[in-house]
Amino acid sequence: MAITGGVVSQEATAGPLLVRLQGGTTLHFSGGREYLDIIWDALDGVAEQAETADDRTVNRHQHIEYLPGDHYRSPDSVPLVIVADWPDAPQQQTH
């Protein structure tokens, strides 16, 4: 399910990364700081790939989901896909 106009919240707790959808519009991350970094590293990586891509026929994306034996993500997490959409028109950058 794509969330548009929602809210992202983060809570530092003990344990692995837990990704939950609350109330249909709040994407909530919780876990130890080292596990929360999984989300922020993925966001940075997808953004960088999107900015530097020559081939724009496929949107850059990254999956964050629990797999059996994974100690970094909670088995109670919902799967998350971070996607970089291409703008319809080139954006002008100002410096």
CORCORJO-V992123 format. One record per backbone hydrogen bond with DSSP energy under -0.5 kcal/mol. CO is the residue of the C=O (numbers start at 1). NH is the residue of the N-H. Records with the same first field share a line. If there is no record, write none. Layout:
CO = NH, NH
//
This chain:
2 = 4
7 = 27
9 = 29
11 = 13, 31
15 = 32
17 = 74
18 = 20, 30
19 = 78
20 = 22, 28
22 = 25, 26
25 = 7, 27
26 = 22, 28
27 = 9
28 = 20
29 = 11
30 = 18
31 = 13
32 = 35, 36
33 = 37
35 = 38
36 = 39, 40
37 = 41
38 = 42
39 = 43
40 = 44
41 = 45
42 = 46
43 = 47
44 = 48
45 = 49
46 = 50
47 = 51
48 = 52
49 = 53
54 = 56
60 = 84
62 = 82
64 = 80
67 = 70
72 = 17
74 = 77
80 = 64
81 = 83
82 = 62
83 = 85
84 = 60
//
